[in-house]
Amino acid sequence: MSEAASAFGHFMNEHASIVRRMCRAILQDDHLADDAAQDAFVRLWRQWRDRGRPESAEGWIRRAAIRTSLDTWRRRDARDRTTRAVLDEASERDVVAAATPIVEAADHELRARYATALESLPEGQRTIFVLRHEAGLSLAAIAESLSIAIPTVRTQFARACVRLQSKLAPYANLRPNPDETRGA
């Protein structure tokens, strides 16, 4: 094994959990996150082999994790639109057939509405919202990772929040108060 490969192996072992956690936060799926993390390390290895270890390894890792996760998200989204529609329809039938409690059905509906609203955001807004809300990155870390200015991140995040609020506002009272459903 070459010295570069050995050094990269140690580097990868040190940072694998960070890359996977970021991919998981963006993709919300363990298997896809594993695939994206593997793709990120392949991308990082090629850059390491050609140019050596970068000075700012943390930003370099974040950018690779974000980019491969977004590539995976795009591929999955394009491939799975029809499949998700069929599964959602079947899931709704299962909820009715299983006679689940009202609150559980409402929670399912809210999650579906949230996922639909999130997917309807423009890609940049969706990416920034997911990185901030789901991955917990700071605005500065998002700006560095996406190579954009902090004010742009702030504006895109605010726009995403406003869009999501407007899309989800009609469903704010969808989930009934559990006290009200006890007699139902």
BAFI-155538 format. One record per residue: x, y, z of N, C-alpha, C in turn; residue in one letter. Coordinates in steps of 0.05 Angstrom, whole numbers, padded with zeros to 5 digits. Layout:
# BAFI-155538
+--------+--------+--------+--------+--------+--------+--------+--------+--------+------+
|    nxx |    nyy |    nzz |   caxx |   cayy |   cazz |    cxx |    cyy |    czz | code |
+--------+--------+--------+--------+--------+--------+--------+--------+--------+------+
|      X |      Y |      Z |      X |      Y |      Z |      X |      Y |      Z |    A |
...
+--------+--------+--------+--------+--------+--------+--------+--------+--------+------+
***
This chain:
# BAFI-155538
+--------+--------+--------+--------+--------+--------+--------+--------+--------+------+
|    nxx |    nyy |    nzz |   caxx |   cayy |   cazz |    cxx |    cyy |    czz | code |
+--------+--------+--------+--------+--------+--------+--------+--------+--------+------+
|  00017 | -00023 |  00000 |  00000 |  00000 |  00000 |  00018 |  00025 |  00000 |    M |
|  00011 |  00044 | -00017 |  00027 |  00068 | -00019 |  00024 |  00085 |  00006 |    S |
|  00042 |  00103 |  00010 |  00041 |  00121 |  00033 |  00016 |  00139 |  00032 |    E |
|  00009 |  00148 |  00008 | -00015 |  00165 |  00005 | -00040 |  00149 |  00011 |    A |
| -00041 |  00123 |  00002 | -00065 |  00107 |  00008 | -00067 |  00101 |  00038 |    A |
| -00044 |  00096 |  00051 | -00045 |  00091 |  00079 | -00054 |  00116 |  00095 |    S |
| -00043 |  00139 |  00087 | -00051 |  00164 |  00101 | -00081 |  00169 |  00096 |    A |
| -00090 |  00164 |  00072 | -00119 |  00169 |  00066 | -00136 |  00149 |  00082 |    F |
| -00127 |  00124 |  00085 | -00142 |  00104 |  00101 | -00145 |  00114 |  00130 |    G |
| -00124 |  00124 |  00142 | -00126 |  00135 |  00169 | -00145 |  00159 |  00170 |    H |
| -00142 |  00176 |  00150 | -00159 |  00200 |  00148 | -00189 |  00192 |  00146 |    F |
| -00194 |  00172 |  00129 | -00221 |  00162 |  00125 | -00233 |  00151 |  00151 |    M |
| -00217 |  00135 |  00165 | -00226 |  00123 |  00190 | -00233 |  00145 |  00211 |    N |
| -00218 |  00166 |  00211 | -00223 |  00188 |  00230 | -00249 |  00203 |  00224 |    E |
| -00256 |  00205 |  00198 | -00278 |  00223 |  00190 | -00302 |  00208 |  00179 |    H |
| -00302 |  00182 |  00179 | -00324 |  00167 |  00167 | -00351 |  00173 |  00181 |    A |
| -00350 |  00175 |  00207 | -00376 |  00180 |  00221 | -00387 |  00207 |  00214 |    S |
| -00370 |  00227 |  00211 | -00379 |  00254 |  00204 | -00392 |  00254 |  00176 |    I |
| -00379 |  00241 |  00157 | -00389 |  00240 |  00130 | -00416 |  00226 |  00129 |    V |
| -00417 |  00203 |  00143 | -00442 |  00188 |  00143 | -00464 |  00203 |  00156 |    R |
| -00458 |  00216 |  00178 | -00479 |  00232 |  00193 | -00490 |  00254 |  00175 |    R |
| -00473 |  00268 |  00160 | -00482 |  00289 |  00143 | -00499 |  00277 |  00120 |    M |
| -00490 |  00255 |  00108 | -00505 |  00243 |  00087 | -00532 |  00234 |  00097 |    C |
| -00533 |  00223 |  00121 | -00558 |  00213 |  00133 | -00577 |  00237 |  00139 |    R |
| -00566 |  00259 |  00148 | -00583 |  00282 |  00153 | -00596 |  00293 |  00128 |    A |
| -00582 |  00292 |  00106 | -00592 |  00302 |  00081 | -00612 |  00282 |  00068 |    I |
| -00604 |  00257 |  00068 | -00620 |  00237 |  00053 | -00642 |  00223 |  00070 |    L |
| -00640 |  00224 |  00096 | -00660 |  00212 |  00114 | -00664 |  00182 |  00108 |    Q |
| -00643 |  00169 |  00100 | -00645 |  00140 |  00094 | -00617 |  00128 |  00099 |    D |
| -00616 |  00107 |  00116 | -00590 |  00096 |  00123 | -00575 |  00083 |  00099 |    D |
| -00590 |  00069 |  00083 | -00577 |  00055 |  00060 | -00567 |  00076 |  00039 |    H |
| -00583 |  00095 |  00033 | -00574 |  00116 |  00015 | -00551 |  00132 |  00026 |    L |
| -00552 |  00137 |  00052 | -00530 |  00151 |  00066 | -00504 |  00136 |  00064 |    A |
| -00505 |  00109 |  00067 | -00481 |  00093 |  00065 | -00470 |  00094 |  00036 |    D |
| -00487 |  00093 |  00016 | -00479 |  00095 | -00011 | -00466 |  00122 | -00017 |    D |
| -00479 |  00143 | -00007 | -00469 |  00170 | -00012 | -00442 |  00175 |  00002 |    A |
| -00440 |  00164 |  00026 | -00414 |  00167 |  00041 | -00392 |  00152 |  00026 |    A |
| -00398 |  00129 |  00016 | -00378 |  00114 |  00001 | -00370 |  00130 | -00024 |    Q |
| -00390 |  00141 | -00038 | -00384 |  00158 | -00062 | -00367 |  00182 | -00054 |    D |
| -00373 |  00194 | -00031 | -00358 |  00217 | -00022 | -00329 |  00210 | -00017 |    A |
| -00324 |  00187 | -00005 | -00296 |  00179 | -00001 | -00282 |  00171 | -00026 |    F |
| -00296 |  00161 | -00046 | -00284 |  00156 | -00072 | -00276 |  00182 | -00084 |    V |
| -00293 |  00202 | -00083 | -00288 |  00229 | -00094 | -00264 |  00241 | -00079 |    R |
| -00264 |  00239 | -00052 | -00242 |  00250 | -00036 | -00216 |  00236 | -00042 |    L |
| -00216 |  00209 | -00046 | -00192 |  00195 | -00052 | -00179 |  00204 | -00078 |    W |
| -00196 |  00208 | -00098 | -00186 |  00217 | -00124 | -00173 |  00245 | -00121 |    R |
| -00185 |  00262 | -00106 | -00173 |  00289 | -00102 | -00148 |  00287 | -00086 |    Q |
| -00148 |  00270 | -00065 | -00125 |  00266 | -00048 | -00101 |  00256 | -00064 |    W |
| -00107 |  00236 | -00081 | -00086 |  00223 | -00097 | -00074 |  00243 | -00116 |    R |
| -00091 |  00260 | -00128 | -00081 |  00279 | -00148 | -00068 |  00304 | -00136 |    D |
| -00079 |  00313 | -00113 | -00070 |  00339 | -00102 | -00059 |  00338 | -00074 |    R |
| -00062 |  00316 | -00061 | -00054 |  00313 | -00033 | -00075 |  00323 | -00014 |    G |
| -00069 |  00321 |  00012 | -00088 |  00329 |  00033 | -00091 |  00359 |  00032 |    R |
| -00116 |  00369 |  00032 | -00121 |  00397 |  00032 | -00116 |  00410 |  00060 |    P |
| -00112 |  00436 |  00060 | -00107 |  00450 |  00086 | -00132 |  00449 |  00103 |    E |
| -00155 |  00455 |  00091 | -00180 |  00455 |  00106 | -00195 |  00430 |  00102 |    S |
| -00188 |  00409 |  00116 | -00200 |  00382 |  00112 | -00229 |  00382 |  00120 |    A |
| -00237 |  00396 |  00140 | -00265 |  00396 |  00149 | -00284 |  00406 |  00128 |    E |
| -00278 |  00429 |  00116 | -00294 |  00440 |  00094 | -00294 |  00422 |  00070 |    G |
| -00271 |  00410 |  00064 | -00268 |  00392 |  00041 | -00286 |  00368 |  00045 |    W |
| -00286 |  00357 |  00069 | -00303 |  00333 |  00075 | -00332 |  00341 |  00073 |    I |
| -00340 |  00363 |  00085 | -00368 |  00371 |  00084 | -00378 |  00375 |  00056 |    R |
| -00362 |  00389 |  00039 | -00370 |  00393 |  00012 | -00374 |  00367 | -00003 |    R |
| -00356 |  00348 |  00001 | -00358 |  00322 | -00013 | -00383 |  00308 | -00003 |    A |
| -00389 |  00308 |  00023 | -00412 |  00294 |  00033 | -00438 |  00307 |  00023 |    A |
| -00438 |  00333 |  00022 | -00462 |  00348 |  00012 | -00466 |  00342 | -00017 |    I |
| -00445 |  00344 | -00033 | -00448 |  00341 | -00062 | -00456 |  00312 | -00069 |    R |
| -00444 |  00293 | -00057 | -00452 |  00265 | -00063 | -00480 |  00259 | -00053 |    T |
| -00488 |  00271 | -00031 | -00515 |  00267 | -00021 | -00536 |  00279 | -00040 |    S |
| -00529 |  00303 | -00049 | -00548 |  00316 | -00068 | -00549 |  00301 | -00094 |    L |
| -00527 |  00291 | -00104 | -00527 |  00274 | -00128 | -00544 |  00250 | -00124 |    D |
| -00542 |  00237 | -00101 | -00557 |  00213 | -00094 | -00587 |  00221 | -00092 |    T |
| -00593 |  00244 | -00080 | -00621 |  00253 | -00077 | -00633 |  00257 | -00104 |    W |
| -00618 |  00270 | -00122 | -00629 |  00275 | -00149 | -00634 |  00249 | -00164 |    R |
| -00616 |  00230 | -00162 | -00619 |  00205 | -00176 | -00643 |  00190 | -00164 |    R |
| -00645 |  00189 | -00138 | -00668 |  00176 | -00125 | -00694 |  00189 | -00132 |    R |
| -00694 |  00216 | -00131 | -00719 |  00230 | -00136 | -00729 |  00225 | -00165 |    D |
| -00711 |  00226 | -00184 | -00718 |  00222 | -00212 | -00728 |  00193 | -00216 |    A |
| -00716 |  00174 | -00203 | -00723 |  00146 | -00206 | -00747 |  00137 | -00191 |    R |
| -00753 |  00150 | -00168 | -00773 |  00139 | -00150 | -00799 |  00155 | -00148 |    D |
| -00804 |  00174 | -00165 | -00829 |  00190 | -00163 | -00853 |  00172 | -00165 |    R |
| -00854 |  00155 | -00185 | -00877 |  00137 | -00188 | -00879 |  00117 | -00166 |    T |
| -00857 |  00106 | -00158 | -00857 |  00086 | -00137 | -00867 |  00098 | -00111 |    T |
| -00859 |  00122 | -00104 | -00868 |  00135 | -00079 | -00898 |  00141 | -00080 |    R |
| -00908 |  00148 | -00103 | -00937 |  00153 | -00106 | -00953 |  00128 | -00100 |    A |
| -00944 |  00106 | -00112 | -00957 |  00080 | -00108 | -00956 |  00072 | -00078 |    V |
| -00932 |  00075 | -00066 | -00929 |  00067 | -00038 | -00946 |  00085 | -00020 |    L |
| -00947 |  00111 | -00025 | -00963 |  00129 | -00009 | -00992 |  00121 | -00010 |    D |
| -01002 |  00114 | -00034 | -01030 |  00106 | -00037 | -01035 |  00080 | -00021 |    E |
| -01017 |  00061 | -00023 | -01020 |  00036 | -00009 | -01019 |  00041 |  00021 |    A |
| -01001 |  00059 |  00030 | -00998 |  00065 |  00058 | -01024 |  00078 |  00069 |    S |
| -01036 |  00095 |  00054 | -01061 |  00108 |  00062 | -01083 |  00087 |  00065 |    E |
| -01084 |  00068 |  00047 | -01104 |  00046 |  00049 | -01098 |  00029 |  00074 |    R |
| -01072 |  00024 |  00080 | -01065 |  00009 |  00103 | -01074 |  00023 |  00129 |    D |
| -01071 |  00049 |  00130 | -01079 |  00065 |  00153 | -01109 |  00062 |  00158 |    V |
| -01124 |  00064 |  00136 | -01153 |  00061 |  00139 | -01161 |  00033 |  00146 |    V |
| -01149 |  00013 |  00133 | -01155 | -00015 |  00138 | -01148 | -00024 |  00166 |    A |
| -01126 | -00013 |  00177 | -01117 | -00021 |  00204 | -01132 | -00007 |  00226 |    A |
| -01150 |  00012 |  00219 | -01165 |  00027 |  00238 | -01147 |  00039 |  00260 |    A |
| -01126 |  00052 |  00252 | -01107 |  00064 |  00271 | -01121 |  00088 |  00284 |    T |
| -01110 |  00097 |  00307 | -01122 |  00120 |  00320 | -01120 |  00145 |  00303 |    P |
| -01138 |  00163 |  00308 | -01140 |  00188 |  00293 | -01113 |  00203 |  00293 |    I |
| -01101 |  00205 |  00316 | -01076 |  00220 |  00319 | -01054 |  00208 |  00302 |    V |
| -01052 |  00181 |  00301 | -01032 |  00168 |  00285 | -01036 |  00173 |  00255 |    E |
| -01061 |  00172 |  00247 | -01067 |  00178 |  00219 | -01060 |  00207 |  00212 |    A |
| -01066 |  00225 |  00230 | -01060 |  00253 |  00225 | -01030 |  00258 |  00224 |    A |
| -01015 |  00244 |  00241 | -00986 |  00246 |  00241 | -00975 |  00237 |  00214 |    D |
| -00985 |  00215 |  00204 | -00977 |  00204 |  00179 | -00982 |  00225 |  00157 |    H |
| -01006 |  00237 |  00157 | -01013 |  00257 |  00138 | -00995 |  00281 |  00139 |    E |
| -00988 |  00290 |  00163 | -00970 |  00313 |  00166 | -00943 |  00307 |  00156 |    L |
| -00933 |  00283 |  00161 | -00906 |  00275 |  00151 | -00906 |  00275 |  00121 |    R |
| -00927 |  00264 |  00109 | -00929 |  00263 |  00080 | -00930 |  00292 |  00068 |    A |
| -00946 |  00309 |  00081 | -00948 |  00337 |  00071 | -00921 |  00351 |  00074 |    R |
| -00907 |  00347 |  00096 | -00881 |  00359 |  00100 | -00862 |  00350 |  00078 |    Y |
| -00861 |  00324 |  00073 | -00843 |  00313 |  00053 | -00849 |  00324 |  00025 |    A |
| -00875 |  00326 |  00019 | -00883 |  00338 | -00007 | -00875 |  00367 | -00008 |    T |
| -00880 |  00382 |  00013 | -00873 |  00411 |  00014 | -00843 |  00414 |  00011 |    A |
| -00828 |  00398 |  00025 | -00798 |  00400 |  00024 | -00788 |  00394 | -00005 |    L |
| -00799 |  00374 | -00017 | -00791 |  00367 | -00045 | -00799 |  00389 | -00065 |    E |
| -00819 |  00404 | -00058 | -00828 |  00425 | -00077 | -00811 |  00450 | -00076 |    S |
| -00793 |  00452 | -00056 | -00776 |  00475 | -00054 | -00755 |  00475 | -00077 |    L |
| -00747 |  00498 | -00086 | -00725 |  00498 | -00106 | -00700 |  00485 | -00093 |    P |
| -00684 |  00472 | -00109 | -00662 |  00456 | -00099 | -00644 |  00470 | -00079 |    E |
| -00637 |  00495 | -00085 | -00619 |  00510 | -00068 | -00632 |  00515 | -00040 |    G |
| -00657 |  00522 | -00040 | -00671 |  00527 | -00015 | -00674 |  00501 |  00001 |    Q |
| -00681 |  00480 | -00013 | -00684 |  00454 |  00000 | -00658 |  00445 |  00012 |    R |
| -00636 |  00447 | -00003 | -00610 |  00439 |  00007 | -00602 |  00454 |  00032 |    T |
| -00605 |  00481 |  00032 | -00598 |  00497 |  00055 | -00617 |  00491 |  00078 |    I |
| -00642 |  00488 |  00074 | -00661 |  00481 |  00095 | -00653 |  00455 |  00109 |    F |
| -00648 |  00434 |  00092 | -00641 |  00408 |  00103 | -00615 |  00409 |  00119 |    V |
| -00595 |  00423 |  00108 | -00569 |  00425 |  00122 | -00572 |  00440 |  00148 |    L |
| -00589 |  00460 |  00149 | -00593 |  00476 |  00174 | -00611 |  00461 |  00193 |    R |
| -00635 |  00453 |  00183 | -00655 |  00441 |  00201 | -00649 |  00412 |  00208 |    H |
| -00642 |  00396 |  00189 | -00638 |  00367 |  00194 | -00609 |  00361 |  00203 |    E |
| -00589 |  00373 |  00189 | -00561 |  00367 |  00196 | -00551 |  00384 |  00219 |    A |
| -00565 |  00407 |  00224 | -00557 |  00424 |  00246 | -00532 |  00441 |  00240 |    G |
| -00525 |  00445 |  00215 | -00502 |  00461 |  00209 | -00508 |  00491 |  00213 |    L |
| -00487 |  00506 |  00220 | -00490 |  00535 |  00223 | -00492 |  00547 |  00195 |    S |
| -00502 |  00572 |  00194 | -00503 |  00586 |  00168 | -00475 |  00589 |  00156 |    L |
| -00456 |  00594 |  00173 | -00428 |  00597 |  00163 | -00417 |  00571 |  00152 |    A |
| -00423 |  00548 |  00165 | -00414 |  00522 |  00155 | -00428 |  00515 |  00129 |    A |
| -00453 |  00522 |  00126 | -00468 |  00517 |  00101 | -00456 |  00534 |  00079 |    I |
| -00451 |  00560 |  00085 | -00439 |  00577 |  00065 | -00412 |  00567 |  00055 |    A |
| -00396 |  00558 |  00074 | -00369 |  00548 |  00067 | -00372 |  00522 |  00050 |    E |
| -00390 |  00504 |  00059 | -00393 |  00479 |  00045 | -00404 |  00482 |  00017 |    S |
| -00421 |  00501 |  00013 | -00433 |  00505 | -00013 | -00419 |  00526 | -00030 |    L |
| -00399 |  00539 | -00018 | -00383 |  00560 | -00031 | -00401 |  00583 | -00040 |    S |
| -00418 |  00592 | -00021 | -00435 |  00616 | -00026 | -00433 |  00634 | -00001 |    I |
| -00442 |  00658 | -00005 | -00440 |  00678 |  00017 | -00460 |  00673 |  00039 |    A |
| -00453 |  00680 |  00063 | -00471 |  00676 |  00086 | -00498 |  00691 |  00082 |    I |
| -00498 |  00716 |  00072 | -00524 |  00729 |  00068 | -00542 |  00714 |  00048 |    P |
| -00529 |  00701 |  00029 | -00545 |  00685 |  00010 | -00557 |  00661 |  00024 |    T |
| -00542 |  00648 |  00041 | -00552 |  00625 |  00056 | -00575 |  00634 |  00074 |    V |
| -00571 |  00657 |  00088 | -00592 |  00667 |  00106 | -00617 |  00673 |  00090 |    R |
| -00615 |  00685 |  00067 | -00638 |  00692 |  00050 | -00652 |  00667 |  00040 |    T |
| -00637 |  00648 |  00030 | -00648 |  00623 |  00020 | -00662 |  00607 |  00042 |    Q |
| -00650 |  00606 |  00066 | -00662 |  00592 |  00088 | -00688 |  00605 |  00096 |    F |
| -00688 |  00632 |  00098 | -00712 |  00646 |  00105 | -00734 |  00641 |  00084 |    A |
| -00727 |  00642 |  00059 | -00747 |  00637 |  00038 | -00758 |  00609 |  00039 |    R |
| -00741 |  00590 |  00045 | -00750 |  00562 |  00048 | -00769 |  00560 |  00071 |    A |
| -00763 |  00573 |  00093 | -00781 |  00572 |  00117 | -00808 |  00584 |  00110 |    C |
| -00808 |  00607 |  00096 | -00833 |  00620 |  00089 | -00849 |  00602 |  00071 |    V |
| -00836 |  00590 |  00051 | -00851 |  00573 |  00032 | -00862 |  00549 |  00046 |    R |
| -00846 |  00537 |  00064 | -00856 |  00513 |  00078 | -00880 |  00521 |  00097 |    L |
| -00877 |  00544 |  00110 | -00899 |  00553 |  00128 | -00925 |  00557 |  00112 |    Q |
| -00922 |  00570 |  00088 | -00946 |  00575 |  00073 | -00958 |  00549 |  00062 |    S |
| -00941 |  00530 |  00055 | -00952 |  00505 |  00044 | -00964 |  00487 |  00066 |    K |
| -00954 |  00490 |  00091 | -00963 |  00473 |  00112 | -00984 |  00486 |  00130 |    L |
| -00987 |  00512 |  00128 | -01007 |  00526 |  00145 | -01035 |  00514 |  00144 |    A |
| -01045 |  00506 |  00121 | -01072 |  00495 |  00121 | -01074 |  00469 |  00137 |    P |
| -01052 |  00457 |  00144 | -01052 |  00431 |  00159 | -01044 |  00435 |  00188 |    Y |
| -01042 |  00460 |  00197 | -01033 |  00465 |  00224 | -01051 |  00452 |  00245 |    A |
| -01076 |  00451 |  00239 | -01096 |  00439 |  00258 | -01104 |  00411 |  00251 |    N |
| -01089 |  00399 |  00233 | -01096 |  00372 |  00224 | -01094 |  00352 |  00246 |    L |
| -01074 |  00354 |  00263 | -01070 |  00335 |  00285 | -01088 |  00343 |  00308 |    R |
| -01107 |  00327 |  00314 | -01126 |  00333 |  00336 | -01113 |  00331 |  00363 |    P |
| -01124 |  00345 |  00382 | -01115 |  00344 |  00409 | -01122 |  00316 |  00420 |    N |
| -01102 |  00301 |  00432 | -01108 |  00274 |  00441 | -01131 |  00273 |  00461 |    P |
| -01134 |  00294 |  00477 | -01156 |  00295 |  00497 | -01183 |  00295 |  00483 |    D |
| -01184 |  00307 |  00459 | -01209 |  00309 |  00444 | -01216 |  00282 |  00431 |    E |
| -01196 |  00265 |  00426 | -01201 |  00240 |  00412 | -01206 |  00216 |  00430 |    T |
| -01204 |  00220 |  00456 | -01207 |  00198 |  00475 | -01235 |  00186 |  00474 |    R |
| -01254 |  00204 |  00470 | -01282 |  00194 |  00469 | -01290 |  00183 |  00442 |    G |
| -01273 |  00188 |  00422 | -01279 |  00179 |  00395 | -01276 |  00149 |  00391 |    A |
+--------+--------+--------+--------+--------+--------+--------+--------+--------+------+
***
